[in-house]
Amino acid sequence: MAEILVNPQSAPLDQEVEVVVAGLKPGQEITVQLSTGERASHAVFEADDRGVVDLTRHAPQDGSYTGVDPMGLFWSLERTGGKASQPVLSVEGVGDRVLERHSTPQGVERLEVREDGLVGTLFAPEDDGGELPGVIVLAGSEGGLHETDAALLAAHGFVTFALGYFGLKGLPDHLTDIPLEYFGKAIAYLGERAGAIGVTGGSRGGELALLIAATFPQVKAVVSVVGSGVVTQGIGPGANLLQKLSYETASWTLKGQPLPYLPYDVGDELRARIVNDEPVPLKLAFSTEDGIPEDTEIPVERINGGVLLISSGHDDSWPSTELSDVAMRRLKDHEHPFPHEHVVYPEAGHLIAGPPHRPATDVTYPGPGVTFSGGGVPKATAHARADAWKRTVEFLREQLGS
């Protein structure tokens, strides 16, 4: 009798699952479907000589993804317009399995933090007997908190602090004039509850992660995913993208003084994309043709620990590879005494930060009055996200002593 075997059936979002359909007739064709209510994917397989379809070993003949890919059904999920529900894996004539994918893993405690001006959420493994390293987890230009990232990272042996810095009650409304001293307070808070401290962030959070680490020597490791070794202009108020980009303001301040920044360049192509209601590659707003002013470069050589830079070669949101190359050049020029590396995924788009095995089929995403282009090939973006997450966990463990 044919059956679907899933191992594990209940797991954190960042854990791979093995899917096997056994008890089929040799050569039998089946369609394996995955549905989350709002998204769906499928893959057509032919059973092998033993009557088995094993997604960890077999490539589909047709479907939402190509090639042998154990998590292909997960990252290739396409929007259906339905309502979200628990993931269900099904094969017609065989049955189905309800999957549990946890954004907060079992055994991880959550604590809201609203004190001393800090806005964030702390995550830690339950009943851990020893002192664990701490990691501050930063969101990007969308603001808010990246709680899922922090919760999943905590399950790997860290005390994590998903830290907000704008766009939440008690914080600035916009990414403008954010004082770096705020992050010093966050480091002190986490330092009372953890061992060695690291920082990780994606996109503008990746820029900020490098800036924090270069400012506060307590930080012993930093991971910047599609980030920047250059301080870039703030994102001010406005009803639409052009208004926001035209609002001249610094992103960050130190000791009450705004940090110099690379200004936006709103050229004809960018304006045309906005006016014609076409997907906007925001990288058009970051012009480096005339060079990058040296005073906007982040002094990453001051970082008192290891540095991992991760970029995408087809990043439409901003030139993350070029901007991170600035940081790598400074580290090399100053013979940085700690481990430092720049990993580039040539075909991936902007959305590679955070935990893997989530849908990677959205190559565009909404912005203020526009649709942004993220760039990249979905399969490459999905694989880059998985590898970047693995590298992040391993790097933080190595540098912080988890």
C-alpha positions in Angstrom: 0.0 0.0 0.0 1.4 3.4 -1.0 2.2 5.9 1.7 3.8 9.4 2.2 6.7 9.5 4.6 7.8 12.9 5.9 10.8 13.2 8.2 10.4 15.3 10.4 6.8 16.1 10.1 7.2 18.8 12.7 10.2 21.1 12.4 11.5 24.7 12.5 11.2 26.7 9.3 14.9 26.5 8.7 15.1 22.7 8.9 15.0 20.6 5.7 12.4 17.7 5.6 12.8 14.5 3.7 9.8 13.4 1.6 9.4 9.9 0.3 6.4 8.2 -1.4 6.8 4.4 -1.0 4.7 1.4 -2.1 4.1 2.6 -5.6 4.3 0.5 -8.8 7.7 0.8 -10.6 7.3 3.5 -13.3 4.1 4.8 -11.8 3.6 8.6 -12.3 2.5 10.7 -9.4 2.1 14.4 -8.6 3.3 15.6 -5.2 1.5 18.8 -4.2 2.2 21.2 -1.4 -0.4 23.8 -0.3 -0.3 26.5 2.4 -3.8 27.8 1.4 -2.4 31.1 0.0 0.3 29.3 -2.0 0.7 26.0 -3.9 3.4 24.1 -5.7 3.6 20.7 -7.4 6.1 18.2 -8.9 5.5 15.2 -11.2 7.6 12.1 -10.6 8.1 8.6 -11.9 8.6 5.9 -9.3 11.9 4.0 -9.5 12.4 0.2 -9.8 11.6 -0.2 -6.2 8.3 1.8 -6.4 9.7 4.8 -4.6 9.8 8.5 -5.2 12.4 10.2 -3.0 12.5 14.0 -3.2 16.1 13.9 -1.8 17.3 11.8 -4.7 14.9 12.2 -7.6 14.3 15.1 -10.0 10.7 15.9 -11.1 9.7 15.3 -14.7 7.6 18.5 -14.6 6.3 20.9 -12.0 7.2 24.0 -10.1 10.9 23.4 -9.9 13.6 21.4 -11.7 16.5 19.2 -10.6 17.0 17.2 -7.5 16.0 19.6 -4.7 14.7 18.3 -1.3 13.0 21.6 -0.5 12.0 22.5 -4.1 8.3 22.3 -3.3 8.8 24.8 -0.4 10.7 27.6 -2.1 8.7 27.3 -5.4 5.3 27.9 -3.8 3.3 30.4 -5.9 0.5 32.6 -4.7 -3.0 31.3 -5.2 -5.1 34.1 -3.6 -6.4 31.8 -0.9 -6.2 32.1 2.8 -3.2 30.9 4.8 -3.4 27.5 6.5 -1.2 24.7 7.7 1.0 23.3 5.0 -0.4 20.0 3.5 1.6 17.6 1.4 -0.6 15.4 -0.8 -0.5 12.8 -3.5 -3.7 11.9 -5.3 -4.7 8.3 -4.6 -2.1 8.0 -1.8 -3.1 10.5 0.9 -1.8 13.6 2.6 0.3 14.8 5.5 -0.2 18.0 7.5 3.1 19.6 8.2 4.1 21.7 11.2 6.6 24.4 10.3 7.5 26.4 13.4 8.6 30.1 13.2 9.5 29.8 16.9 11.1 26.4 17.5 10.1 24.3 20.4 12.3 24.9 23.5 12.8 28.6 22.7 11.5 31.2 25.1 10.3 34.7 24.0 10.5 37.9 26.1 9.3 41.3 24.9 11.7 44.1 25.8 10.3 47.6 26.4 12.8 49.3 28.8 15.4 52.1 28.8 14.0 53.2 25.4 14.7 49.8 23.8 12.1 48.1 21.7 12.7 44.5 20.8 12.2 40.8 21.6 14.6 38.5 23.3 14.8 34.8 22.5 16.8 32.1 24.3 16.8 28.3 24.6 14.9 27.1 27.6 16.8 25.9 30.7 20.3 26.2 29.2 22.9 25.4 31.8 25.7 27.7 30.5 26.3 31.2 29.2 25.4 31.4 25.6 26.7 34.0 23.1 24.3 36.8 22.1 23.3 38.1 18.7 21.5 41.3 17.8 19.2 40.8 14.8 18.3 43.8 12.7 15.6 44.5 10.2 16.2 46.5 7.0 14.5 49.5 5.5 11.0 48.0 6.2 11.6 48.7 9.9 9.9 46.7 12.6 11.3 43.5 14.1 12.6 40.3 12.6 11.4 38.0 15.3 11.3 34.9 13.1 14.9 35.2 12.2 15.9 35.8 15.9 13.7 32.9 17.2 15.1 30.4 14.7 18.7 31.6 15.3 18.2 31.1 19.0 17.5 27.4 18.5 21.1 27.1 17.3 22.5 28.0 20.6 22.3 31.8 21.0 20.5 34.4 23.1 19.1 36.6 20.3 17.7 40.1 20.4 15.4 41.2 17.6 15.9 44.9 17.9 13.7 47.6 16.4 15.1 51.0 15.5 12.3 52.7 13.6 8.7 52.0 12.5 7.4 50.9 15.9 5.7 52.6 18.9 8.3 54.4 21.0 10.7 54.6 18.0 11.2 57.1 15.2 8.7 56.8 12.4 11.3 56.8 9.6 14.8 55.8 8.9 16.2 59.2 9.7 18.7 60.4 12.2 18.8 57.2 14.2 21.4 57.6 17.1 24.0 54.9 17.2 24.0 55.3 21.0 20.7 53.5 21.0 22.5 50.3 19.8 25.1 50.8 22.5 22.3 50.5 25.0 21.1 47.3 23.3 24.6 45.8 23.4 24.8 46.5 27.1 21.3 45.0 27.7 22.2 41.8 25.8 25.7 41.7 27.4 24.0 41.3 30.8 22.2 38.2 29.6 24.7 36.6 27.2 28.4 36.0 26.5 30.2 37.3 23.5 28.1 39.6 21.3 27.5 39.5 17.5 25.3 41.5 15.2 23.5 40.4 12.0 21.3 42.3 9.6 20.1 42.3 6.0 19.9 45.1 3.4 19.9 48.4 5.3 20.2 46.3 8.4 23.4 44.9 7.0 24.8 48.4 6.6 23.8 49.1 10.2 25.3 45.9 11.5 28.7 46.9 10.1 28.4 50.4 11.4 27.5 49.2 14.9 30.4 46.7 14.9 32.8 49.5 13.8 31.5 51.8 16.6 31.3 49.4 19.6 34.3 47.2 20.3 32.1 44.9 22.4 30.9 43.3 19.1 33.0 40.3 18.3 31.4 39.1 15.1 29.2 40.7 12.4 27.2 39.3 9.4 26.0 41.7 6.8 23.7 40.1 4.2 23.1 42.1 1.0 24.4 45.0 3.1 26.7 47.9 2.4 30.2 49.1 3.5 29.0 52.6 2.7 26.6 54.8 4.8 23.7 55.7 2.6 21.0 58.4 2.7 18.1 58.1 5.1 14.5 57.3 4.0 12.3 60.2 5.1 8.5 60.8 5.1 6.5 61.0 1.9 3.4 59.6 0.2 5.4 58.1 -2.6 8.9 56.9 -3.5 10.0 60.1 -5.2 9.1 62.1 -2.1 10.9 59.8 0.2 14.1 59.8 -2.0 14.0 63.5 -2.3 14.0 64.1 1.5 17.6 64.8 2.2 18.5 63.3 5.6 21.1 61.2 7.3 20.2 57.7 8.3 22.4 57.7 11.4 23.9 60.1 14.0 26.7 59.8 16.5 27.1 62.2 19.4 24.3 64.2 18.0 26.0 64.7 14.6 24.7 63.2 11.3 27.0 60.7 9.6 28.0 61.6 6.1 26.2 59.6 3.5 26.0 58.6 -0.2 23.0 60.6 -1.5 20.3 59.2 -3.8 20.5 59.9 -7.5 17.0 60.2 -8.9 17.8 59.9 -12.7 15.6 59.8 -15.8 15.4 56.0 -15.9 14.2 55.7 -12.3 11.6 58.5 -12.8 10.4 56.8 -16.0 10.0 53.5 -14.3 7.9 55.1 -11.5 5.8 57.2 -13.9 5.1 54.2 -16.2 4.2 52.0 -13.2 6.9 49.5 -14.1 8.8 47.4 -11.5 11.4 49.6 -10.0 15.0 48.4 -9.5 15.9 50.8 -6.7 19.6 50.2 -7.4 19.1 52.9 -10.0 19.1 55.4 -7.1 22.6 54.5 -6.0 25.1 56.1 -8.4 28.8 55.4 -7.9 30.0 56.5 -11.3 31.8 59.5 -9.8 33.2 57.4 -7.0 32.2 57.0 -3.4 33.1 59.8 -1.0 35.7 58.4 1.4 33.9 59.9 4.4 30.8 57.8 3.7 32.8 54.5 3.9 32.2 52.6 7.1 35.6 52.2 9.0 35.1 48.4 9.2 38.8 47.9 10.0 37.9 49.1 13.5 35.7 46.0 14.0 37.0 44.0 17.0 36.1 40.6 15.5 35.2 38.6 12.4 33.3 39.9 9.4 31.1 38.0 7.0 29.8 39.8 4.0 27.2 38.1 1.8 25.9 39.6 -1.4 23.8 38.9 -4.5 25.0 39.4 -8.1 21.6 40.2 -9.4 20.4 42.4 -6.6 17.9 45.0 -8.0 17.3 46.7 -4.7 20.8 48.2 -4.5 24.3 47.3 -5.6 25.0 45.1 -2.5 28.1 43.4 -4.1 29.7 46.7 -5.0 28.9 48.3 -1.7 30.1 45.3 0.3 33.3 45.3 -1.8 34.1 48.6 -0.3 34.1 47.0 3.2 36.2 44.0 1.9 38.8 46.4 0.4 39.2 48.3 3.7 39.5 45.0 5.6 42.3 43.8 3.3 44.0 47.2 3.1 44.3 47.3 6.8 45.2 43.6 7.2 42.3 43.0 9.5 43.5 40.5 12.1 40.2 38.6 12.4 38.5 36.3 9.8 36.8 38.2 7.0 35.1 37.0 3.8 32.8 38.3 1.1 30.5 35.6 -0.4 28.7 36.5 -3.6 25.9 34.5 -5.2 26.0 35.5 -8.9 22.4 34.7 -10.0 20.6 35.5 -6.7 18.3 38.5 -6.1 18.0 40.8 -3.1 15.8 38.6 -0.9 18.4 36.2 0.4 18.4 37.4 4.1 16.8 35.4 6.8 15.8 31.8 7.2 15.6 29.5 4.2 12.9 27.2 2.7 10.4 30.0 2.4 8.9 31.0 -1.0 11.4 32.6 -3.4 9.0 33.1 -6.3 8.2 36.7 -5.6 10.7 38.6 -7.7 8.8 41.8 -7.1 7.4 43.3 -3.8 5.4 46.3 -2.9 6.9 49.7 -2.1 5.6 53.2 -1.4 3.3 53.7 -4.4 5.5 51.5 -6.6 6.4 47.8 -7.1 10.0 47.1 -6.4 12.1 44.6 -8.4 14.2 42.3 -6.2 16.0 40.7 -9.1 17.6 37.3 -9.5 16.4 33.8 -10.5 14.0 32.3 -7.9 15.9 29.0 -7.7 19.3 30.8 -7.3 17.8 33.1 -4.7 16.3 30.1 -2.8 19.6 28.2 -2.8 21.6 31.4 -1.8 19.2 32.0 1.1 19.7 28.5 2.4 23.5 28.7 2.0 23.7 32.2 3.5 21.7 31.1 6.6 24.0 28.1 7.1 27.1 30.3 6.7 25.6 32.8 9.2 25.0 30.2 11.9 28.4 28.6 11.4 30.2 31.9 11.3 28.6 33.2 14.5 29.3 29.9 16.3 32.9 30.0 15.3 33.5 33.6 16.2 31.4 33.8 19.4 32.2 30.3 20.8 28.7 28.8 20.8 
